[in-house]
Amino acid sequence: MATNDTVIRTEGLTKQFGETIAISDIDLTITENEIFGLLGPNGAGKSTVVDILLDHLQPSIGTATVLGHDSRIESPTLHERIGILGDDYTHHSGMSGIEHIEFAIASKDADESPDAILDRVGIDPEVAARPAGEYSSALAQRLALGMALVGDPDLLILDEPFSELEPTGVEEAHDIVREELDHGTTVVLTTHRLDQAEALCDRIGLMKDGRVLMVVTPATLRDTIRTNPNLAWWRDHSV
Ligand SMILES: Nc1ncnc2c1ncn2[C@@H]1O[C@H](COP(=O)(O)OP(=O)(O)OP(=O)(O)O)[C@@H](O)[C@H]1O
C-alpha cells in the first residue's frame, strides 16, 4: 500500500511501441524527500518512464500516480508543482536567457526573481541578456535547469540533466539538487553514469531492457554490481 509520503507510485507499468517493449512491468515507490535515480544504458527505458510520469505518454498497461494524481487524468495545477528538465529540452533561439526564466515564472504563476534563479544556475546577467540561440550546450542545459527550479517544485524530474555540463558544472548542479532536497523537494533523475548516480542519489533503480532489475543504495551499488551475475553490464561500464 502507498503511504502518505509516497510521491510517485507505478504499478505494472508497461509501454509498447509497435513490436518494441520499451518498459515492462515496472513497480516503483518513490517517497518524499529522496533523490531517486534511474540508472541504465541507452535504450533501457528511462525516458519512457519519465514521459509516462509527466503524462507525455500513456502506458500500454499499468498505472502511475504522481503527487496523488493518476498520470492519465489531466490535472490543471499539477504542472505547477513539478519542475522538469527533459532530455529533449529546446530553447527559443531569439529569446534571451532571462526571458526564458520570466516565461517559466509566468507559466507557473510563480513569484520569484529571475536574477536569483539565474544566479543559482551560474548564468551572469550579461550572459542572461543574450539570445539563447547563442548559448553553448552546457549553458543551455544550465538554463533548462533554472527553468525547472522555478516555482519551488514539490517534485523535480530531471532526465539526463548533466549530460552537457563540464565537470565543475556537474558539481554545481549536484549542489543545486541537494539544496532542492533540503527545501523539501523530491527528485527523480535519470542517468547512464554510475558515478553520478552514486554521488547524488539516495536510492537507485538499475534499469536494463525495459525493466528495473533492482533498487539499491549508493553504499551497496558497487558491491551488488560486483557480485551479481545479472549486472555484468554495469561492471563493464563503471566509471
Ligand atoms: N516513440 C517511440 N517509438 C518507438 N520506439 C521507442 C519510442 N520511444 C522509445 N522507444 C524505444 O523504447 C526503448 C526505450 O527507450 P528510452 O528512450 O525510454 O530509453 P532510455 O533509457 O531513456 O535511453 P536514452 O538514454 O538513449 O534516452 C528503446 O528501445 C527505444 O528505441
The ligand as an ORCA input file, in Angstrom:
! r2SCAN-3c Opt
* xyz 0 1
  N       8.390      6.836    -29.733
  C       8.994      5.651    -29.806
  N       8.744      4.804    -30.819
  C       9.345      3.604    -30.911
  N      10.240      3.142    -30.009
  C      10.556      3.948    -28.987
  C       9.958      5.232    -28.819
  N      10.451      5.805    -27.688
  C      11.334      4.913    -27.174
  N      11.385      3.804    -27.944
  C      12.217      2.615    -27.697
  O      11.967      2.212    -26.368
  C      13.173      1.781    -25.754
  C      13.432      2.605    -24.509
  O      13.767      3.936    -24.913
  P      14.042      5.112    -23.879
  O      14.282      6.347    -24.672
  O      12.981      5.139    -22.859
  O      15.400      4.618    -23.194
  P      16.428      5.468    -22.320
  O      16.902      4.564    -21.242
  O      15.836      6.749    -21.924
  O      17.589      5.674    -23.354
  P      18.325      7.050    -23.769
  O      19.223      7.357    -22.639
  O      19.037      6.670    -25.024
  O      17.232      8.070    -23.999
  C      14.261      1.870    -26.815
  O      14.371      0.623    -27.444
  C      13.710      2.897    -27.770
  O      14.201      2.704    -29.068
*
